[in-house]
Amino acid sequence: MILLRTHIGSALRTSRIAQGRTLRDVAKSARVSLGYLSEVERGQKEASSELLNSICSALNISLGEVLVRVSTQVRVAETPILTVVDDAA
Amino acid sequence: MILLRTHIGSALRTSRIAQGRTLRDVAKSARVSLGYLSEVERGQKEASSELLNSICSALNISLGEVLVRVSTQVRVAETPILTVVDDAA
């Protein structure tokens, strides 16, 4: 099943890693606990809209940017996989 | 403050109204209470990822479609409003 929280968590994690930052650093900036941020990144917890904004601010990215990435990922995940069967083999 | 739940609720409501359907009908199809769906549509409650999927299914729209609309709305909301000051007046 495609879950929004999984894709939001993945996008946040990708941004944090791209910036070479630790969970501890971003959690501190966002004023959330390290455990909470870790669970959000792994898609194990739904971030409230307010805390999602705090995490985006801590990462210096806009919510809109995150959602563009998330919507692209979700649409890819929704696309059926086509398997090519080689009858000539 | 731009809140994800506000924009998700708005997109869901827009889809439901466009289909000429009632809260009662969609809530029944999605197996959620009418009150819950109403609160989600008005941005007063965060929909869990699972229930968001149920509501999308009930509306026959994909999560990806909803997120494309939401990301567009959020990016517009994030764009600073430019005010033209007419000095010649």
Backbone of each chain as nested JSON, in Angstrom:
{
  "chains": [
    {"id": "A", "residues": [
      {"number": 1, "name": "MET", "atoms": {"N": [0.838, -1.203, 0.0], "CA": [0.0, 0.0, 0.0], "C": [0.878, 1.261, 0.0]}},
      {"number": 2, "name": "ILE", "atoms": {"N": [0.499, 2.222, -0.819], "CA": [1.235, 3.474, -0.88], "C": [0.76, 4.362, 0.269]}},
      {"number": 3, "name": "LEU", "atoms": {"N": [1.682, 4.757, 1.131], "CA": [1.304, 5.582, 2.282], "C": [1.975, 6.946, 2.194]}},
      {"number": 4, "name": "LEU", "atoms": {"N": [1.179, 7.99, 2.385], "CA": [1.712, 9.349, 2.308], "C": [2.866, 9.542, 3.278]}},
      {"number": 5, "name": "ARG", "atoms": {"N": [2.713, 9.046, 4.515], "CA": [3.759, 9.307, 5.517], "C": [5.109, 8.68, 5.137]}},
      {"number": 6, "name": "THR", "atoms": {"N": [5.059, 7.535, 4.423], "CA": [6.301, 6.887, 3.983], "C": [7.048, 7.801, 3.013]}},
      {"number": 7, "name": "HIS", "atoms": {"N": [6.296, 8.402, 2.084], "CA": [6.926, 9.231, 1.058], "C": [7.366, 10.583, 1.616]}},
      {"number": 8, "name": "ILE", "atoms": {"N": [6.594, 11.129, 2.548], "CA": [7.018, 12.386, 3.197], "C": [8.305, 12.122, 3.988]}},
      {"number": 9, "name": "GLY", "atoms": {"N": [8.324, 11.045, 4.743], "CA": [9.512, 10.703, 5.535], "C": [10.738, 10.525, 4.663]}},
      {"number": 10, "name": "SER", "atoms": {"N": [10.554, 9.853, 3.551], "CA": [11.66, 9.606, 2.622], "C": [12.19, 10.917, 2.043]}},
      {"number": 11, "name": "ALA", "atoms": {"N": [11.289, 11.827, 1.682], "CA": [11.708, 13.121, 1.107], "C": [12.47, 13.947, 2.142]}},
      {"number": 12, "name": "LEU", "atoms": {"N": [12.003, 13.918, 3.394], "CA": [12.682, 14.677, 4.46], "C": [14.07, 14.088, 4.721]}},
      {"number": 13, "name": "ARG", "atoms": {"N": [14.146, 12.778, 4.748], "CA": [15.422, 12.102, 4.998], "C": [16.412, 12.41, 3.877]}},
      {"number": 14, "name": "THR", "atoms": {"N": [15.919, 12.355, 2.626], "CA": [16.779, 12.639, 1.472], "C": [17.349, 14.058, 1.561]}},
      {"number": 15, "name": "SER", "atoms": {"N": [16.499, 15.023, 1.939], "CA": [16.966, 16.407, 2.075], "C": [18.02, 16.539, 3.174]}},
      {"number": 16, "name": "ARG", "atoms": {"N": [17.759, 15.873, 4.304], "CA": [18.71, 15.96, 5.428], "C": [20.06, 15.355, 5.061]}},
      {"number": 17, "name": "ILE", "atoms": {"N": [20.034, 14.182, 4.428], "CA": [21.28, 13.497, 4.048], "C": [22.032, 14.338, 3.008]}},
      {"number": 18, "name": "ALA", "atoms": {"N": [21.286, 14.932, 2.052], "CA": [21.911, 15.756, 1.005], "C": [22.635, 16.951, 1.624]}},
      {"number": 19, "name": "GLN", "atoms": {"N": [22.144, 17.401, 2.778], "CA": [22.77, 18.538, 3.459], "C": [23.861, 18.091, 4.435]}},
      {"number": 20, "name": "GLY", "atoms": {"N": [24.084, 16.79, 4.504], "CA": [25.117, 16.249, 5.392], "C": [24.833, 16.513, 6.859]}},
      {"number": 21, "name": "ARG", "atoms": {"N": [23.54, 16.552, 7.22], "CA": [23.18, 16.877, 8.602], "C": [22.696, 15.648, 9.367]}},
      {"number": 22, "name": "THR", "atoms": {"N": [22.855, 15.71, 10.669], "CA": [22.457, 14.58, 11.52], "C": [21.003, 14.75, 11.965]}},
      {"number": 23, "name": "LEU", "atoms": {"N": [20.412, 13.632, 12.362], "CA": [19.071, 13.653, 12.96], "C": [19.06, 14.604, 14.153]}},
      {"number": 24, "name": "ARG", "atoms": {"N": [20.124, 14.536, 14.97], "CA": [20.205, 15.341, 16.186], "C": [20.161, 16.834, 15.862]}},
      {"number": 25, "name": "ASP", "atoms": {"N": [20.914, 17.228, 14.858], "CA": [20.992, 18.64, 14.46], "C": [19.636, 19.151, 13.965]}},
      {"number": 26, "name": "VAL", "atoms": {"N": [19.014, 18.385, 13.059], "CA": [17.735, 18.827, 12.48], "C": [16.63, 18.79, 13.537]}},
      {"number": 27, "name": "ALA", "atoms": {"N": [16.638, 17.756, 14.382], "CA": [15.627, 17.657, 15.44], "C": [15.729, 18.861, 16.378]}},
      {"number": 28, "name": "LYS", "atoms": {"N": [16.955, 19.255, 16.693], "CA": [17.166, 20.402, 17.589], "C": [16.628, 21.682, 16.941]}},
      {"number": 29, "name": "SER", "atoms": {"N": [16.988, 21.897, 15.662], "CA": [16.515, 23.099, 14.948], "C": [14.991, 23.127, 14.864]}},
      {"number": 30, "name": "ALA", "atoms": {"N": [14.396, 21.948, 14.643], "CA": [12.94, 21.87, 14.462], "C": [12.202, 21.816, 15.806]}},
      {"number": 31, "name": "ARG", "atoms": {"N": [12.963, 21.716, 16.89], "CA": [12.38, 21.59, 18.238], "C": [11.446, 20.385, 18.366]}},
      {"number": 32, "name": "VAL", "atoms": {"N": [11.915, 19.284, 17.787], "CA": [11.212, 18.007, 17.978], "C": [12.232, 17.029, 18.557]}},
      {"number": 33, "name": "SER", "atoms": {"N": [11.742, 15.948, 19.134], "CA": [12.7, 14.987, 19.697], "C": [13.341, 14.197, 18.562]}},
      {"number": 34, "name": "LEU", "atoms": {"N": [14.564, 13.728, 18.836], "CA": [15.3, 12.936, 17.842], "C": [14.482, 11.691, 17.476]}},
      {"number": 35, "name": "GLY", "atoms": {"N": [13.878, 11.064, 18.469], "CA": [13.08, 9.854, 18.233], "C": [11.896, 10.128, 17.313]}},
      {"number": 36, "name": "TYR", "atoms": {"N": [11.254, 11.256, 17.546], "CA": [10.094, 11.631, 16.717], "C": [10.531, 11.83, 15.269]}},
      {"number": 37, "name": "LEU", "atoms": {"N": [11.601, 12.608, 15.062], "CA": [12.075, 12.868, 13.691], "C": [12.471, 11.561, 13.006]}},
      {"number": 38, "name": "SER", "atoms": {"N": [13.136, 10.697, 13.76], "CA": [13.552, 9.414, 13.2], "C": [12.335, 8.585, 12.759]}},
      {"number": 39, "name": "GLU", "atoms": {"N": [11.305, 8.584, 13.585], "CA": [10.089, 7.818, 13.238], "C": [9.379, 8.425, 12.027]}},
      {"number": 40, "name": "VAL", "atoms": {"N": [9.35, 9.766, 11.96], "CA": [8.728, 10.435, 10.811], "C": [9.502, 10.076, 9.537]}},
      {"number": 41, "name": "GLU", "atoms": {"N": [10.828, 10.151, 9.604], "CA": [11.653, 9.857, 8.414], "C": [11.441, 8.421, 7.931]}},
      {"number": 42, "name": "ARG", "atoms": {"N": [11.249, 7.499, 8.87], "CA": [11.072, 6.087, 8.498], "C": [9.617, 5.751, 8.195]}},
      {"number": 43, "name": "GLY", "atoms": {"N": [8.758, 6.764, 8.203], "CA": [7.352, 6.547, 7.861], "C": [6.585, 5.797, 8.924]}},
      {"number": 44, "name": "GLN", "atoms": {"N": [7.107, 5.828, 10.15], "CA": [6.44, 5.092, 11.227], "C": [5.483, 5.971, 12.022]}},
      {"number": 45, "name": "LYS", "atoms": {"N": [5.578, 7.298, 11.804], "CA": [4.685, 8.197, 12.509], "C": [4.195, 9.263, 11.538]}},
      {"number": 46, "name": "GLU", "atoms": {"N": [2.91, 9.641, 11.665], "CA": [2.368, 10.741, 10.875], "C": [2.859, 12.053, 11.509]}},
      {"number": 47, "name": "ALA", "atoms": {"N": [3.506, 12.894, 10.742], "CA": [3.878, 14.214, 11.277], "C": [2.64, 15.099, 11.225]}},
      {"number": 48, "name": "SER", "atoms": {"N": [2.374, 15.853, 12.296], "CA": [1.277, 16.826, 12.215], "C": [1.714, 17.914, 11.242]}},
      {"number": 49, "name": "SER", "atoms": {"N": [0.739, 18.617, 10.683], "CA": [1.065, 19.67, 9.713], "C": [1.995, 20.715, 10.323]}},
      {"number": 50, "name": "GLU", "atoms": {"N": [1.772, 21.046, 11.597], "CA": [2.616, 22.053, 12.257], "C": [4.065, 21.552, 12.392]}},
      {"number": 51, "name": "LEU", "atoms": {"N": [4.236, 20.306, 12.815], "CA": [5.597, 19.799, 12.997], "C": [6.274, 19.549, 11.655]}},
      {"number": 52, "name": "LEU", "atoms": {"N": [5.493, 19.223, 10.63], "CA": [6.064, 19.089, 9.287], "C": [6.649, 20.435, 8.85]}},
      {"number": 53, "name": "ASN", "atoms": {"N": [5.911, 21.518, 9.134], "CA": [6.434, 22.851, 8.808], "C": [7.726, 23.143, 9.576]}},
      {"number": 54, "name": "SER", "atoms": {"N": [7.763, 22.759, 10.847], "CA": [8.98, 22.994, 11.65], "C": [10.174, 22.242, 11.075]}},
      {"number": 55, "name": "ILE", "atoms": {"N": [9.923, 21.007, 10.643], "CA": [11.021, 20.194, 10.088], "C": [11.478, 20.804, 8.757]}},
      {"number": 56, "name": "CYS", "atoms": {"N": [10.535, 21.242, 7.936], "CA": [10.902, 21.888, 6.658], "C": [11.724, 23.148, 6.92]}},
      {"number": 57, "name": "SER", "atoms": {"N": [11.309, 23.949, 7.898], "CA": [12.062, 25.168, 8.24], "C": [13.476, 24.804, 8.689]}},
      {"number": 58, "name": "ALA", "atoms": {"N": [13.573, 23.779, 9.516], "CA": [14.887, 23.353, 10.012], "C": [15.792, 22.913, 8.86]}},
      {"number": 59, "name": "LEU", "atoms": {"N": [15.19, 22.392, 7.801], "CA": [15.95, 21.923, 6.625], "C": [16.096, 23.028, 5.564]}},
      {"number": 60, "name": "ASN", "atoms": {"N": [15.538, 24.201, 5.846], "CA": [15.561, 25.314, 4.875], "C": [14.958, 24.929, 3.529]}},
      {"number": 61, "name": "ILE", "atoms": {"N": [13.907, 24.15, 3.557], "CA": [13.175, 23.819, 2.339], "C": [11.707, 24.191, 2.562]}},
      {"number": 62, "name": "SER", "atoms": {"N": [11.016, 24.484, 1.471], "CA": [9.607, 24.835, 1.618], "C": [8.751, 23.573, 1.604]}},
      {"number": 63, "name": "LEU", "atoms": {"N": [7.582, 23.675, 2.224], "CA": [6.629, 22.56, 2.199], "C": [6.276, 22.219, 0.745]}},
      {"number": 64, "name": "GLY", "atoms": {"N": [6.135, 23.245, -0.082], "CA": [5.804, 23.041, -1.494], "C": [6.828, 22.181, -2.217]}},
      {"number": 65, "name": "GLU", "atoms": {"N": [8.115, 22.45, -1.953], "CA": [9.181, 21.647, -2.583], "C": [9.064, 20.187, -2.168]}},
      {"number": 66, "name": "VAL", "atoms": {"N": [8.843, 19.972, -0.87], "CA": [8.705, 18.598, -0.357], "C": [7.53, 17.911, -1.047]}},
      {"number": 67, "name": "LEU", "atoms": {"N": [6.418, 18.634, -1.181], "CA": [5.215, 18.02, -1.745], "C": [5.354, 17.73, -3.233]}},
      {"number": 68, "name": "VAL", "atoms": {"N": [6.111, 18.562, -3.942], "CA": [6.346, 18.278, -5.361], "C": [7.111, 16.954, -5.493]}},
      {"number": 69, "name": "ARG", "atoms": {"N": [8.134, 16.792, -4.636], "CA": [8.905, 15.537, -4.671], "C": [8.029, 14.35, -4.275]}},
      {"number": 70, "name": "VAL", "atoms": {"N": [7.233, 14.552, -3.234], "CA": [6.372, 13.471, -2.739], "C": [5.336, 13.084, -3.797]}},
      {"number": 71, "name": "SER", "atoms": {"N": [4.737, 14.071, -4.439], "CA": [3.703, 13.757, -5.436], "C": [4.316, 13.008, -6.616]}},
      {"number": 72, "name": "THR", "atoms": {"N": [5.544, 13.387, -6.984], "CA": [6.221, 12.677, -8.081], "C": [6.488, 11.224, -7.685]}},
      {"number": 73, "name": "GLN", "atoms": {"N": [7.007, 11.046, -6.463], "CA": [7.3, 9.686, -5.978], "C": [6.036, 8.829, -5.925]}},
      {"number": 74, "name": "VAL", "atoms": {"N": [4.953, 9.422, -5.431], "CA": [3.708, 8.659, -5.287], "C": [3.174, 8.279, -6.663]}},
      {"number": 75, "name": "ARG", "atoms": {"N": [3.256, 9.191, -7.612], "CA": [2.757, 8.878, -8.961], "C": [3.576, 7.769, -9.611]}},
      {"number": 76, "name": "VAL", "atoms": {"N": [4.885, 7.782, -9.366], "CA": [5.734, 6.699, -9.892], "C": [5.317, 5.379, -9.238]}},
      {"number": 77, "name": "ALA", "atoms": {"N": [5.122, 5.425, -7.914], "CA": [4.744, 4.21, -7.179], "C": [3.384, 3.672, -7.641]}},
      {"number": 78, "name": "GLU", "atoms": {"N": [2.51, 4.571, -8.106], "CA": [1.184, 4.163, -8.564], "C": [1.184, 3.583, -9.979]}},
      {"number": 79, "name": "THR", "atoms": {"N": [2.285, 3.841, -10.705], "CA": [2.341, 3.379, -12.094], "C": [2.553, 1.868, -12.135]}},
      {"number": 80, "name": "PRO", "atoms": {"N": [1.692, 1.153, -12.821], "CA": [1.87, -0.301, -12.889], "C": [3.19, -0.659, -13.57]}},
      {"number": 81, "name": "ILE", "atoms": {"N": [3.845, -1.664, -13.055], "CA": [5.1, -2.105, -13.66], "C": [4.783, -2.987, -14.856]}},
      {"number": 82, "name": "LEU", "atoms": {"N": [5.355, -2.635, -16.006], "CA": [5.159, -3.438, -17.214], "C": [6.323, -4.406, -17.339]}},
      {"number": 83, "name": "THR", "atoms": {"N": [6.023, -5.657, -17.495], "CA": [7.071, -6.647, -17.654], "C": [7.122, -7.069, -19.116]}},
      {"number": 84, "name": "VAL", "atoms": {"N": [8.312, -6.981, -19.71], "CA": [8.468, -7.394, -21.097], "C": [8.776, -8.89, -21.118]}},
      {"number": 85, "name": "VAL", "atoms": {"N": [7.917, -9.625, -21.792], "CA": [8.147, -11.079, -21.907], "C": [8.716, -11.329, -23.305]}},
      {"number": 86, "name": "ASP", "atoms": {"N": [9.91, -11.885, -23.323], "CA": [10.573, -12.102, -24.611], "C": [10.167, -13.47, -25.176]}},
      {"number": 87, "name": "ASP", "atoms": {"N": [9.21, -13.428, -26.105], "CA": [8.689, -14.666, -26.684], "C": [9.695, -15.358, -27.598]}},
      {"number": 88, "name": "ALA", "atoms": {"N": [10.695, -14.565, -28.047], "CA": [11.663, -15.118, -28.998], "C": [12.685, -16.023, -28.31]}},
      {"number": 89, "name": "ALA", "atoms": {"N": [12.768, -15.958, -27.02], "CA": [13.787, -16.73, -26.282], "C": [13.457, -18.221, -26.309]}}
    ]},
    {"id": "B", "residues": [
      {"number": 1, "name": "MET", "atoms": {"N": [-0.332, 30.658, 8.53], "CA": [0.589, 29.519, 8.334], "C": [-0.011, 28.523, 7.33]}},
      {"number": 2, "name": "ILE", "atoms": {"N": [0.803, 28.065, 6.412], "CA": [0.345, 27.089, 5.423], "C": [0.355, 25.705, 6.071]}},
      {"number": 3, "name": "LEU", "atoms": {"N": [-0.789, 25.053, 6.105], "CA": [-0.876, 23.742, 6.748], "C": [-1.267, 22.684, 5.715]}},
      {"number": 4, "name": "LEU", "atoms": {"N": [-0.502, 21.596, 5.716], "CA": [-0.775, 20.519, 4.757], "C": [-2.213, 20.023, 4.869]}},
      {"number": 5, "name": "ARG", "atoms": {"N": [-2.711, 19.842, 6.101], "CA": [-4.055, 19.26, 6.251], "C": [-5.14, 20.161, 5.651]}},
      {"number": 6, "name": "THR", "atoms": {"N": [-4.918, 21.486, 5.691], "CA": [-5.888, 22.42, 5.107], "C": [-5.994, 22.192, 3.596]}},
      {"number": 7, "name": "HIS", "atoms": {"N": [-4.843, 22.035, 2.965], "CA": [-4.826, 21.89, 1.5], "C": [-5.297, 20.498, 1.067]}},
      {"number": 8, "name": "ILE", "atoms": {"N": [-4.97, 19.48, 1.856], "CA": [-5.483, 18.133, 1.54], "C": [-7.008, 18.136, 1.672]}},
      {"number": 9, "name": "GLY", "atoms": {"N": [-7.506, 18.713, 2.747], "CA": [-8.958, 18.774, 2.963], "C": [-9.659, 19.508, 1.829]}},
      {"number": 10, "name": "SER", "atoms": {"N": [-9.076, 20.61, 1.428], "CA": [-9.65, 21.402, 0.345], "C": [-9.698, 20.609, -0.969]}},
      {"number": 11, "name": "ALA", "atoms": {"N": [-8.622, 19.886, -1.264], "CA": [-8.578, 19.099, -2.504], "C": [-9.616, 17.981, -2.485]}},
      {"number": 12, "name": "LEU", "atoms": {"N": [-9.766, 17.343, -1.334], "CA": [-10.752, 16.255, -1.214], "C": [-12.173, 16.806, -1.376]}},
      {"number": 13, "name": "ARG", "atoms": {"N": [-12.414, 17.941, -0.736], "CA": [-13.734, 18.553, -0.813], "C": [-14.063, 18.967, -2.253]}},
      {"number": 14, "name": "THR", "atoms": {"N": [-13.07, 19.556, -2.921], "CA": [-13.258, 19.982, -4.315], "C": [-13.631, 18.779, -5.191]}},
      {"number": 15, "name": "SER", "atoms": {"N": [-12.938, 17.661, -4.995], "CA": [-13.236, 16.445, -5.78], "C": [-14.646, 15.94, -5.489]}},
      {"number": 16, "name": "ARG", "atoms": {"N": [-15.02, 15.938, -4.217], "CA": [-16.348, 15.437, -3.846], "C": [-17.443, 16.314, -4.449]}},
      {"number": 17, "name": "ILE", "atoms": {"N": [-17.29, 17.622, -4.328], "CA": [-18.294, 18.551, -4.849], "C": [-18.386, 18.42, -6.374]}},
      {"number": 18, "name": "ALA", "atoms": {"N": [-17.229, 18.29, -7.026], "CA": [-17.199, 18.158, -8.494], "C": [-17.963, 16.916, -8.949]}},
      {"number": 19, "name": "GLN", "atoms": {"N": [-17.991, 15.904, -8.074], "CA": [-18.714, 14.663, -8.408], "C": [-20.179, 14.723, -7.965]}},
      {"number": 20, "name": "GLY", "atoms": {"N": [-20.567, 15.844, -7.361], "CA": [-21.953, 16.009, -6.906], "C": [-22.335, 15.03, -5.817]}},
      {"number": 21, "name": "ARG", "atoms": {"N": [-21.358, 14.672, -4.992], "CA": [-21.639, 13.668, -3.951], "C": [-21.724, 14.303, -2.566]}},
      {"number": 22, "name": "THR", "atoms": {"N": [-22.424, 13.626, -1.692], "CA": [-22.601, 14.14, -0.333], "C": [-21.504, 13.605, 0.591]}},
      {"number": 23, "name": "LEU", "atoms": {"N": [-21.305, 14.299, 1.703], "CA": [-20.387, 13.827, 2.737], "C": [-20.794, 12.424, 3.18]}},
      {"number": 24, "name": "ARG", "atoms": {"N": [-22.124, 12.219, 3.343], "CA": [-22.642, 10.944, 3.824], "C": [-22.265, 9.796, 2.888]}},
      {"number": 25, "name": "ASP", "atoms": {"N": [-22.435, 10.048, 1.592], "CA": [-22.138, 9.031, 0.581], "C": [-20.656, 8.655, 0.585]}},
      {"number": 26, "name": "VAL", "atoms": {"N": [-19.798, 9.687, 0.555], "CA": [-18.349, 9.415, 0.493], "C": [-17.861, 8.794, 1.802]}},
      {"number": 27, "name": "ALA", "atoms": {"N": [-18.376, 9.288, 2.931], "CA": [-17.981, 8.735, 4.234], "C": [-18.336, 7.25, 4.308]}},
      {"number": 28, "name": "LYS", "atoms": {"N": [-19.527, 6.911, 3.802], "CA": [-19.963, 5.507, 3.816], "C": [-19.039, 4.649, 2.946]}},
      {"number": 29, "name": "SER", "atoms": {"N": [-18.746, 5.12, 1.734], "CA": [-17.854, 4.371, 0.824], "C": [-16.462, 4.204, 1.435]}},
      {"number": 30, "name": "ALA", "atoms": {"N": [-15.99, 5.258, 2.122], "CA": [-14.632, 5.226, 2.682], "C": [-14.588, 4.535, 4.043]}},
      {"number": 31, "name": "ARG", "atoms": {"N": [-15.782, 4.185, 4.551], "CA": [-15.884, 3.57, 5.881], "C": [-15.278, 4.447, 6.976]}},
      {"number": 32, "name": "VAL", "atoms": {"N": [-15.563, 5.727, 6.881], "CA": [-15.186, 6.656, 7.96], "C": [-16.473, 7.339, 8.409]}},
      {"number": 33, "name": "SER", "atoms": {"N": [-16.453, 7.943, 9.588], "CA": [-17.664, 8.625, 10.032], "C": [-17.827, 9.929, 9.264]}},
      {"number": 34, "name": "LEU", "atoms": {"N": [-19.079, 10.369, 9.147], "CA": [-19.379, 11.62, 8.457], "C": [-18.652, 12.784, 9.154]}},
      {"number": 35, "name": "GLY", "atoms": {"N": [-18.636, 12.768, 10.477], "CA": [-17.978, 13.834, 11.234], "C": [-16.477, 13.892, 10.966]}},
      {"number": 36, "name": "TYR", "atoms": {"N": [-15.873, 12.711, 10.871], "CA": [-14.429, 12.64, 10.599], "C": [-14.13, 13.226, 9.224]}},
      {"number": 37, "name": "LEU", "atoms": {"N": [-14.887, 12.786, 8.212], "CA": [-14.655, 13.283, 6.852], "C": [-14.853, 14.791, 6.789]}},
      {"number": 38, "name": "SER", "atoms": {"N": [-15.886, 15.266, 7.466], "CA": [-16.153, 16.702, 7.476], "C": [-14.982, 17.471, 8.094]}},
      {"number": 39, "name": "GLU", "atoms": {"N": [-14.453, 16.949, 9.193], "CA": [-13.322, 17.624, 9.856], "C": [-12.068, 17.592, 8.977]}},
      {"number": 40, "name": "VAL", "atoms": {"N": [-11.848, 16.462, 8.306], "CA": [-10.695, 16.36, 7.398], "C": [-10.841, 17.377, 6.267]}},
      {"number": 41, "name": "GLU", "atoms": {"N": [-12.026, 17.444, 5.675], "CA": [-12.254, 18.388, 4.555], "C": [-12.027, 19.838, 4.976]}},
      {"number": 42, "name": "ARG", "atoms": {"N": [-12.4, 20.154, 6.227], "CA": [-12.242, 21.539, 6.697], "C": [-10.861, 21.8, 7.298]}},
      {"number": 43, "name": "GLY", "atoms": {"N": [-9.974, 20.792, 7.197], "CA": [-8.607, 20.981, 7.692], "C": [-8.526, 21.022, 9.202]}},
      {"number": 44, "name": "GLN", "atoms": {"N": [-9.521, 20.449, 9.871], "CA": [-9.524, 20.471, 11.332], "C": [-8.944, 19.197, 11.93]}},
      {"number": 45, "name": "LYS", "atoms": {"N": [-8.756, 18.204, 11.087], "CA": [-8.175, 16.95, 11.58], "C": [-7.174, 16.429, 10.554]}},
      {"number": 46, "name": "GLU", "atoms": {"N": [-6.058, 15.875, 11.058], "CA": [-5.081, 15.244, 10.172], "C": [-5.634, 13.873, 9.797]}},
      {"number": 47, "name": "ALA", "atoms": {"N": [-5.752, 13.588, 8.524], "CA": [-6.155, 12.243, 8.12], "C": [-4.926, 11.338, 8.211]}},
      {"number": 48, "name": "SER", "atoms": {"N": [-5.083, 10.151, 8.776], "CA": [-3.963, 9.206, 8.751], "C": [-3.761, 8.788, 7.294]}},
      {"number": 49, "name": "SER", "atoms": {"N": [-2.579, 8.32, 6.977], "CA": [-2.283, 7.92, 5.591], "C": [-3.248, 6.837, 5.115]}},
      {"number": 50, "name": "GLU", "atoms": {"N": [-3.602, 5.911, 6.02], "CA": [-4.51, 4.824, 5.636], "C": [-5.91, 5.371, 5.313]}},
      {"number": 51, "name": "LEU", "atoms": {"N": [-6.413, 6.272, 6.156], "CA": [-7.76, 6.796, 5.926], "C": [-7.774, 7.746, 4.726]}},
      {"number": 52, "name": "LEU", "atoms": {"N": [-6.665, 8.43, 4.483], "CA": [-6.565, 9.268, 3.279], "C": [-6.708, 8.383, 2.034]}},
      {"number": 53, "name": "ASN", "atoms": {"N": [-6.057, 7.213, 2.06], "CA": [-6.2, 6.28, 0.938], "C": [-7.65, 5.815, 0.779]}},
      {"number": 54, "name": "SER", "atoms": {"N": [-8.315, 5.545, 1.896], "CA": [-9.714, 5.099, 1.836], "C": [-10.603, 6.18, 1.226]}},
      {"number": 55, "name": "ILE", "atoms": {"N": [-10.352, 7.429, 1.611], "CA": [-11.162, 8.532, 1.082], "C": [-10.885, 8.719, -0.413]}},
      {"number": 56, "name": "CYS", "atoms": {"N": [-9.618, 8.61, -0.8], "CA": [-9.279, 8.715, -2.231], "C": [-9.972, 7.6, -3.023]}},
      {"number": 57, "name": "SER", "atoms": {"N": [-9.947, 6.384, -2.496], "CA": [-10.618, 5.262, -3.176], "C": [-12.102, 5.535, -3.308]}},
      {"number": 58, "name": "ALA", "atoms": {"N": [-12.706, 6.043, -2.239], "CA": [-14.144, 6.336, -2.258], "C": [-14.472, 7.388, -3.319]}},
      {"number": 59, "name": "LEU", "atoms": {"N": [-13.51, 8.269, -3.574], "CA": [-13.717, 9.334, -4.577], "C": [-13.231, 8.919, -5.974]}},
      {"number": 60, "name": "ASN", "atoms": {"N": [-12.699, 7.697, -6.079], "CA": [-12.143, 7.199, -7.348], "C": [-11.053, 8.108, -7.91]}},
      {"number": 61, "name": "ILE", "atoms": {"N": [-10.232, 8.634, -7.007], "CA": [-9.074, 9.408, -7.445], "C": [-7.833, 8.808, -6.794]}},
      {"number": 62, "name": "SER", "atoms": {"N": [-6.686, 9.003, -7.447], "CA": [-5.471, 8.436, -6.869], "C": [-4.867, 9.429, -5.882]}},
      {"number": 63, "name": "LEU", "atoms": {"N": [-4.111, 8.898, -4.93], "CA": [-3.403, 9.748, -3.97], "C": [-2.467, 10.696, -4.727]}},
      {"number": 64, "name": "GLY", "atoms": {"N": [-1.844, 10.176, -5.785], "CA": [-0.93, 11.0, -6.58], "C": [-1.615, 12.229, -7.168]}},
      {"number": 65, "name": "GLU", "atoms": {"N": [-2.832, 12.042, -7.69], "CA": [-3.581, 13.181, -8.25], "C": [-3.845, 14.231, -7.181]}},
      {"number": 66, "name": "VAL", "atoms": {"N": [-4.278, 13.747, -6.003], "CA": [-4.564, 14.675, -4.905], "C": [-3.303, 15.454, -4.548]}},
      {"number": 67, "name": "LEU", "atoms": {"N": [-2.168, 14.749, -4.488], "CA": [-0.924, 15.404, -4.064], "C": [-0.411, 16.394, -5.099]}},
      {"number": 68, "name": "VAL", "atoms": {"N": [-0.646, 16.11, -6.375], "CA": [-0.236, 17.076, -7.41], "C": [-1.016, 18.373, -7.211]}},
      {"number": 69, "name": "ARG", "atoms": {"N": [-2.342, 18.238, -6.96], "CA": [-3.162, 19.439, -6.736], "C": [-2.712, 20.165, -5.478]}},
      {"number": 70, "name": "VAL", "atoms": {"N": [-2.469, 19.385, -4.418], "CA": [-2.067, 19.974, -3.138], "C": [-0.721, 20.687, -3.275]}},
      {"number": 71, "name": "SER", "atoms": {"N": [0.231, 20.058, -3.963], "CA": [1.552, 20.684, -4.082], "C": [1.454, 21.989, -4.876]}},
      {"number": 72, "name": "THR", "atoms": {"N": [0.592, 22.004, -5.899], "CA": [0.4, 23.23, -6.681], "C": [-0.199, 24.324, -5.808]}},
      {"number": 73, "name": "GLN", "atoms": {"N": [-1.237, 23.97, -5.046], "CA": [-1.888, 24.947, -4.148], "C": [-0.913, 25.498, -3.116]}},
      {"number": 74, "name": "VAL", "atoms": {"N": [-0.11, 24.603, -2.543], "CA": [0.834, 25.034, -1.501], "C": [1.886, 25.961, -2.099]}},
      {"number": 75, "name": "ARG", "atoms": {"N": [2.365, 25.642, -3.3], "CA": [3.377, 26.502, -3.924], "C": [2.798, 27.88, -4.249]}},
      {"number": 76, "name": "VAL", "atoms": {"N": [1.551, 27.922, -4.665], "CA": [0.909, 29.221, -4.918], "C": [0.808, 29.999, -3.597]}},
      {"number": 77, "name": "ALA", "atoms": {"N": [0.377, 29.288, -2.545], "CA": [0.224, 29.941, -1.239], "C": [1.562, 30.452, -0.705]}},
      {"number": 78, "name": "GLU", "atoms": {"N": [2.652, 29.782, -1.097], "CA": [3.986, 30.187, -0.628], "C": [4.554, 31.366, -1.405]}},
      {"number": 79, "name": "THR", "atoms": {"N": [3.97, 31.649, -2.565], "CA": [4.49, 32.723, -3.411], "C": [4.136, 34.081, -2.805]}},
      {"number": 80, "name": "PRO", "atoms": {"N": [5.138, 34.92, -2.574], "CA": [4.83, 36.23, -1.995], "C": [3.947, 37.039, -2.941]}},
      {"number": 81, "name": "ILE", "atoms": {"N": [3.023, 37.763, -2.365], "CA": [2.134, 38.601, -3.175], "C": [2.865, 39.908, -3.477]}},
      {"number": 82, "name": "LEU", "atoms": {"N": [2.943, 40.244, -4.768], "CA": [3.583, 41.5, -5.165], "C": [2.5, 42.554, -5.312]}},
      {"number": 83, "name": "THR", "atoms": {"N": [2.672, 43.668, -4.653], "CA": [1.707, 44.753, -4.756], "C": [2.299, 45.837, -5.648]}},
      {"number": 84, "name": "VAL", "atoms": {"N": [1.557, 46.21, -6.664], "CA": [2.028, 47.27, -7.557], "C": [1.586, 48.614, -6.972]}},
      {"number": 85, "name": "VAL", "atoms": {"N": [2.552, 49.44, -6.692], "CA": [2.244, 50.779, -6.172], "C": [2.368, 51.759, -7.341]}},
      {"number": 86, "name": "ASP", "atoms": {"N": [1.29, 52.441, -7.608], "CA": [1.287, 53.36, -8.758], "C": [1.74, 54.749, -8.304]}},
      {"number": 87, "name": "ASP", "atoms": {"N": [3.014, 55.008, -8.529], "CA": [3.591, 56.288, -8.094], "C": [3.047, 57.476, -8.888]}},
      {"number": 88, "name": "ALA", "atoms": {"N": [2.529, 57.177, -10.08], "CA": [2.063, 58.267, -10.951], "C": [0.722, 58.843, -10.479]}},
      {"number": 89, "name": "ALA", "atoms": {"N": [0.067, 58.117, -9.578], "CA": [-1.27, 58.595, -9.154], "C": [-1.154, 59.855, -8.306]}}
    ]}
  ]
}
